[in-house]
Structure formats: structure tokens, C-alpha cells
């Protein structure tokens, strides 16, 4: 093993923050330094090129001992695990020709002032590492044990009398009925089970996987219930099956979309093409990943997002994930720097991450996976909720809700899976097996805290989105083959690992299977049969394909560098055999060099009848399929409703209006969500039509998200979230109705054509084993499944449940319990015909307009469960949460509201729209004012005693802006729809920087705009200061809170309607451009489209195509290096990609020759920019270019920023100098670091970030990465090669921008960049 020392692991501000945290334990403790250390294991019999290794890793061999009195500690990946960093970097180094077996990275921390008091050492250690994902080691000798491989555990046989002990030992969560069932079945089989079979059965039949409670029969209050929970959900689809193409039959539901033409590379030639317009379809899915996020927030949330993405990809015979949503419900944040009076102290569960840690790390994990995979996250929710019911019982989200969902595109011919035939090959596609997530399906199905800490760790997962990107490229290629798609059927690998996925794949086709454990790819030779079969290593799929297609499928995988293995075959006999002693057809032994012959499966496919007993006894699994999927005991629930809640009611007459407004806006559920939004890419894919951010001042206030069905249409899909879970503590049925209602009022911001076209995903959470909570769950499901949704003609074709939402622990000599409310999160999806007709909360800057409130409560104004009550919970022994519960009393009112919004939109009467939700009308109005940098005069009704209910009730409703000239037309429409009694004028905008509450011309309360904004922004500011660079957090707050800030102010120096490429396009000649990508690149489709629109012929070129000599750069007039995360950016953004060129002599020479030719051009965007900047030594005229390193904020930044085009030689920006344009920005490493000040002065700068006054942006976030003078694009001396960090290729149409001037036409001025290239070629 070789140990190398790398660069500093922590920036100065992170080092200072870390040291400050340590000094709360030992004040005299100081951090002398923190460095990366690399551990490298060499392949046996090989020698490393150490100089190359030092160069690639930017590391050195010297590892000096610590100074006197300094103690070193090493924070390494947890012993026995492989980090995602290791997997990616090992592949990178293999590509660079380095014969390493494995590389890992850790951090060496040198500490001065280590306490001599041994009692404090554990407290210090706790601050240094996360025991769920890391190990803390004391010496380099201990570090070198990281690669030690223990002996694998043997296969175990479990006596039937010992099943209860095994159930406890492995945390199987089997019920007594299930144990009896297993005893009966194994007695019939005349043998005992293996440990592998027991674990497989537990995962496959866990509550998480089989939804036993939702399929149970029920007795409530001694009365037999007519329906199961699932039957009530299915009732909605039975009532309204229209527009649903697949429900309850796959990984996701599929619904009808608008006709569209797909744009993608031809799977044979690689040439990009527009396909024929065909009827559209899209798949929808929403998951939760609550237990893993509670244990290890970053990987838990990351793999939650990844698992849902796989569900979309594995729908039918292959889908393409398009856009995502996310959400979090946690307990009180208790931010140390932002204490709130309602956040009372209490004992916390030591086995679970705190709410603060979950919200600091979990959203980063979810965003990171989406970012690296290449899916925009366009929607979300966040709730912080906690009520103390007694000294030892809390109603809260210590076990959080972590929501991950989205929608994708699917060809209609691929919606239905095909049945596997005997002899079909079983494929595992994706990453290798590791000891990750073992028993996660069962672990997530039990009360948190009742299992052992070791089992908690066993269910922690790890993420590798770059691997999943490669898998998706394989799926995309197969799908593009159309009717020749080799995939017959497949599943993603999630809970239970292969032990759940492969049996499901076989069972769907009513076949059995024979699986060779030796064929399963593994990075851990110590895995026992149980661990190999049941681990939940992520980024894997199982597929069934015909043996005749195996070689073609292998070629696709090889090109994408996507690992795969043919691990077995389907058999006619419905028996599952898994072991090391099976014999598989020779056709399955495929390599890149071998072409398998079609096998005669009639003669060679193994079946249970052809295998001798002596061999079968050694198998890990030898079971009839019906043991897994047969008639296991069905659950019956006998329960009763709990006593009615008696929460005290808030007396609003005793409140101070001024302070109440500030408190409500500062509650995390209401407050600004910027810290959750800007970390996630929202423009990747080029099909975003509405993201969270709105207006010139870019605040995340959109009510819904919208995507486009294709690049040449305005039709698309809209989706929104509804969630009002705390109300379930008052009335679970009302909370469920409110969730559906809120999803609809949010969705009304989009041009929804019909309620029957709206499809819901319902995610149910409850502590089903807490007395009475299951009865409340039943009430909630019945309220929407049997009553509300059928009345609205809305169906629920997909959903998920998580019914162990409680945790238990010991503290202060007592047992403490935290139980969540019965929680329903509704995600609503619908096709839309024209995304341009959307509405947002952005107010038009005209004072001759009014804001109208349509309140669907009919004047009841119920305050029970409101945020107003929650923020005054400190004033009573029990929280003031009670009172009448808001509700959707009549579905007809919601129907009328929906029709009114459509008619008013169609008549052009609405200027802005915002739903009323948490914080009531007061919060909604303030948000509209914040988004628009306007003041408001809010009017109240004639009775001031109704002031607080009027402003702060959270009944369903919406606020719209109507011009004065349209008042009569609007009120006439309101009357036509029978909503006059529900509608009132509530405010009018002003240009004054204040918000006032007015009653009969009397001002009841007044705040400056900045005062309210500061309260609303306070959570984002505090969280950013804890998580990111605190200087950046302060700078953003100062800019955001400035009422007079100009925001985005575009100006043009040219006429974008003039197409400079048109004369050359008219010749019919289309020069060929290489759309270049490396593994992990995800921005190639939109890049190709922009060049194609400018008159080029585009070809998909993977780096493997150049490496293998399939194509040569000489064949192309231009080269476009695309954005993404090549090699996961493990050694720095773009460095892995650049290394793959620089360390291959032939490839390096090929690129150098291309760059030298004066009749060739190149464009590098984002990751392509970072890669090309590291090739500057071979690019003429690029010698002064910078490297691009970590953003100053040390955070991924996704923004719409304002750029100025600088006069430069760039052929791409010819004629555009002086223009100031908004553009999508999405990167983590965009800081332009020049080698010397002279280089910065001499470099040909092409683009820079500017503020709204036209000056170079020096402050965050106007300069999102902190580059000197806002530099973000450069070119060569002759202008042929240009690199830029922003993404003009994602915003060729104005619909793609989160905001643009009304006078701009269909296309943005950025299309000129690509047209200039076509004009230059001539």
C-alpha cells in the first residue's frame, strides 16, 4: 500500500468553523492542519508510474510526522466499506493506465492541545467524524488496515426452532404469523432455510416492499370495514381511468401526454435527429426515504433521489427521467444562532440525526444526486413541526419525511413490459455489490430505536450518481432502437437488493430462474452469500433480454463503460435457484472480445430436475417461487379511534399584530427556501418551463413546476405538491382533503385543461403501531379515496407508504417517544397544452390593479393547527394548536374555483397568482410583495375582531392580481361560478417600501418592506451561514433585502431576429459537429439541439469512440465539449476528463492537431469548459487561461445570472459585445483561478458576471462563483476556441428562462452564439 499526502482538505472558513465547534468541548484545542491523504493499493505484479500518480492526484509521497505535542487523527471511510469517491477515482486511474486495485481518500487532522483528560476524548472524537459513514483512526498503521479483507462468512442453515432468534439477530421484522408460515412451508419442503432465504423472504415481504397494512382487512371500533386501504386508493382509478395508461402495475404510473417528437441520437449512426410526432406519455413516481435519511442524512437523501430516478428509468421497457421534486418534514430546527421562543428544549434521540443536521445535509444529498445524474429538481416543500404532548411524548418528525419524486418521458410502445421466456438472460446492470444497505427494507419498517445500532449502520446506503448516469445512457440507447429494444422487462434494484429485484422480475413473467452468485459483480471479496444477494448497493437494475440480443447489448454497455453481468437465466419451472454451483449456458459468458453463439436452451438450461441433490444442497436458495409470492399470512387490523385531541385553542385577541406577522414569516415552514433551492440544478435537460425562481429578483415562490414535452413544442407537464400533515392531529380526514386541495390550488398556476386529467401520487406516513393512529390513517385514506377524489374526477394511480413513523429512546431515566402525525403528501401531475399561459406570484408593476382573495372556506376562517398558533406555542403549558380545523367542506367549491381560474386565465384577466397556505393570506401577500419589490396596502373586513383569522387562517384559497380595468369582467366571472361570497378584494400594490394593514382608512399595523423581508429570509441566512461560506450568506442577504436593487436588467446590442446563419443554412450544407461527452456528462442533448438549430449536423461522440478509433476528430469541423460531471468530478471538475486525454499519447496528439487547425472550432461549456482549460498547453492562444476551482461559497450554485458579453476575438460572440443577458448557471467549481496576475491581465475574457447597474459583479450571488472581475468565459487569441461556465445551450427559447423581458420573442438572444459559429464556417 502507498500513502500520499494531498492538498488541504478544508478552506479557511471551514477550518475556523470546525475548530470553533471542537473548542466547545475543549477550549484550548486548535487545528494545526487538515490534509487529504490517499491510500493506494497496487494490482499484484504491477508497478505504478509514481510521477504520473503525483501529477494526477496533485499529491506527494512525503508524510512528515506531527509536530511536538500535536496529535494526529485520520478520518477515513468506514472500515469495510468502499466510498463513492473510491469507485469513481479507481475507474479514472484505470483510464489513465494506472494499475491500481483500489484507492481511498481520507483526511488527516493535526490537533494541538488534545486533552490529557481521557474522559473528554470520546466527546472530541464525536466532533471529528460521522460513525455511520466514517472511521476515526489514530495512526498511519491503523489507516493501512483500511484495505484488509476479512474472510467471508459461510452459508448458514437455520433450524426451524431458531427462527425467532434469527428474526431478532438480523432485524428481519417478521411477524409471528410469518414465522409460522415459514415453518409450515419448510416442513413441507422437508428441509431448513438458509440465512440467505430468510433474509430474502424478510425483505421481499417487509412492510416497505409488500405494503401489508395497505392490503390488510380492518376492524375499527368493533366494526368490520368494507375496504382495504389499497382498495380505496384503487377506487379512484376505477372511477376515473381516463388519461391513465398504466396504474399499480409498474415502478411508476404512466399517464397520457401531448403529442411530441423526441430529439436524440440515432442508436446506430449517432447522428442527432428529430423523430416523428407521436402520441405522448409520461411516467410519474414519488418515493420516501425516511429511515436512511434519519440515520445518515446525506447518503440517505441522495440514495432516496437515486432510487426514485431508477423507478422512472425502469418503467415499462425503459423511460427517461425528466424532472424531479423533493421534500422534507423535520422537527424543530433549533438553529443555535436563530433561537425561536416556540422551540422549547427536550430530550433528543441520540441514534438519529438532529433536525438541523438533516436539513443541513439531507437536501445537499438529494440535490447532489439529481445534479450529477442530470435531472432538474423543480419543486419541493419543507415543513418544521413539533408539538409536546407530554414530558415523554412528542408529536414531531424526529424520523423525518424525505420525499423524492418526479416525472419522465416514455415512448408508448415501451409502456408495457414483455414476458420473459425460458432461456432469457438475467442481467445485472450497474455498479458492483458491496456491504451497503443490508436489510434496509426491514429496517425501514420498524420503530426507529428498537433495532441495534449495528443494524442501523447496515441499512445506510451510498450513492454514485455518475454510475447511474451511465446506466441511463444504456437505457436511452436501447429505447432509441424502438421496436428492436433488447430489454424485455426490468426492475430497479432498491430495498432488499437483488434478493427482491430478481425474484420480482421472474415472478412478473411467471417463470423461475437459476442465478450464479459468482457472476454477480462485487467489489468486496469478503461478502457472504447472504451479503452478496441481499445488499442494497445502489445504481443497479436487473433486466431480462433474449440471448440473441446479448452481444448487441454488451456493445452498448462497453461504449458507455457501464458494468453489466449476465448472472443467470429464466426457467420454465417456477423455482428460484441461487448458488455457486450452478451451470449456465455458454452463451452467457460474454466479453468484449467474445461473440456468444445462440444457445440451445432446451438442452443446456438448468432446471431443478436436472441438478443432482448433492449440488442442490449447497445452494444458497432453492425455493419454489410461491414461497416468496404465495399466500403468506394476510394482515388483519383490529383497532379503535383514539380519544379526541384536546389541544388548547389560541386566543388571537391577546396577540400583537406587528410581532405576530414577524413570527409567522420567520417560521421555517413559511420562511424563504433559497437555501434549499439554489443547491439544485434546475435547467439541465433544456426542457424546464417553470422552476421555483420567479422574476427579476429571483425568489423561489412558484406554486408549481412545468416541463416541456419536447424541444419544439409549448405543450408539456405541470406538477405541484399539497401537504398539510399537522392538521391530522385535529382531524386526519380533513388534513387529507386539505392536502389534495392544496395540490390543486398550487397546480392552478399552470393552464390545467381538466380536473380529470390531473393524476395524484399519494405518499402516506403514520406510526401505525401507536394506538389509534392506524384508525386515523384509515379515515384519511377513506376521505380522499372513496369520497373526495371521485367527487373531483381525480385518480391516484401511484403512491407509497411508510408506516413506522416513530422513534423511541431512553433519556433521563425515562422512555421517550416521538410520533409523527398521520401525514399525506400529495403530488399532482397533469399535461398542459401551452406552458406560456402559466401564472406566478410576480406582481405586475402597475398600481392601478387590485389583489383579490378567493377563499374556499366560505368565511369560516378556522385557525386550528395554523402557523400562527404554532409560533405562540410557548405561551401555554400545552401548545396552543387546537380550535376548529381547516377543511375542504364541499368538493363543488373547489371545482368552481378551478373553472373560475381557467376562464379568467383564458379571458386574460389575471396578472399574477399565488395560493394561500401556511402563514395564511398575510404570508402569501408578503411573498408576492417580496418577489416584485413592491409595497402593499392590505385591507381588512369591517370587524377588527376577525383581523387575525382573516390574515392568518390557512384555509384553501388563492390570491390573484387583476387590473382595475378588468374588475367588472372578473367579478362577473366570479358571480357566474357562484363564488361571490368567497371572493373579496384584499390588497393593492404600491411603490412604497412598506406593507400596511388598513381598516376603514386607518393603519392598524405597518412594517417596512425590509423588516418583513428580514424575518422571512432569516432561516435561509442562518442555514447558509452554518453550511456555506458565511461571507457569501451575508452578501446575499444584503442584496436580497435591498428594496431598490435593480435585479436582472437585460439590454441588447444586436437584433436577435436577424439570423446570421440563414444564408449558409440556405445552401443546404450542414457542417458536422462532434457533440463530445465522457462518462458522467449529461448536457449533450440540449447542446446538439442548439448547434442543429444553427445549421449544423450533430453527431454523438463518446470519448470511447475516439479511444477505440471508431471515429477521428478530423471528421468534424467543430467540437462541443458538454456539461455534466465527468468521472463525478472526483479530482476536481473536468480533471478526470482532461486526464483521460493527457495520459493517452495518441489521444493527446489527436486533440492537439485538431486545436492547431485554423479551420476548426471548439466550444466548452461548464464541465467541458473546465476540461478544456486543463488542456491549455496544447491549445494555441490559450496559455493565459485559468483553472476553474471550487466556488467561493463552497456550494453548488444554480442561478439565473446576468452576463455581459465583452469585446473579444471569440467567433461565437461576434456582434454581441455590450449585450447584458440572463443565463442559467449550474456548477460547483467555477472560480477562475489564474496562475499569475499577468495571466489574468493578458487573458481574452469573453463573458463576465455583472450587476443590474452594468458593473462587474464582485458580490455573491450576482457573481455566483466569486471569480475575479466576474470572469466566466474566455477565448483564444484567434477566437476559434471558447470556454464558458454558464449554460446558453439550456436557454435557446424564452420559455426556458425563469424570467425574461416581455418583449423578447420565442427565441432568446443566446441562439446567436451558435449561429455565429455557422456563419464563421461559411
Secondary structure by P-SEA (a helix, b strand, c coil): cbbbbbcccccaaaaaaaaaaaaaacccccccbbbbbbbbbcccccccaaaaaaaaaccccccccccccbbbbbbccccccccaaaaaaaaaaaaacccccbbbbbbbbbbccccccccaaaaaaaaccccccbbbbccaaaaaacccccccccbbbbcccaaaaaaaaacccccaaaaaaaaaaaaaacccccaaaaaaaaaaacccccccccccccccccccccccaaaaaacccccccccccccccccbbbbbbcbbbbbcccccccbbbbccccbbbbbbbbbbbccccccccaaaaaaaaaaaaaaaaacccbbbbcccccccccccccccccccccbbbbbcccccccaaaaaacaaaaaaaaaaaaccccccbbbbbbbbbccccccccccbbbbbbcbbbbbbccccbbbbbcccbbbbbccccccccccaaaaaaacccccccaaaaaaabbbbcaaaaaaaaaaaaaaaaccccccccccccccccccccaaaaaaaaacccccccccccccccccccaaaaaccccccbbbbcccccaaaaaaaaaaaacbbbbbcbbbbcccbbbbccccccccccccccccccccccccccccccccccaaaaaaccccccccccccccbbbbbbcccccccccbbbccccccaaaaaaaaaacccccccccccccccccccccccccccccccccccccbbbbbcccccccccccbbbbccccccccaaaaaaaaaaaaaaaaccccccccccbbbbbbbbccccccaaaaaaaaaaaaccccccccccccccccccccccbbbbbcccbbbbbbbcbbbbbbbbbbbccccccccccccccccbbbbbbccccccccccccaaaaaaccccccccccccccccccaaaaaaaaaaaaaaaaacccccccccccccaaaaaaaaaaaccccccccccccccccccccccccccbbbbbcccaaaaaaaaaaaacccccccccbbbbcccbbbbbccccccccccaaaaaaaaaaaaaaaaaacccaaaaaaaaaaaaccccccbbbbbccccccccaaaaaaacbbbbbcccccccccaaaaaaaaaaaaccbbbbbcaaaaaacccccccccccccccccccccccccaaaaaaaaaacaaaaaaaaaaaacccbbbbbcaaaaaaaaaacccccccccbbbbcccccccccccbbbbbbcccccccccccccbbbbbbbbccccccccccaaaaaaccccbbbbccccccccccccccccccccccccccccccbbbbccccccccccccccccccccccccccaaaaaaaaaaac
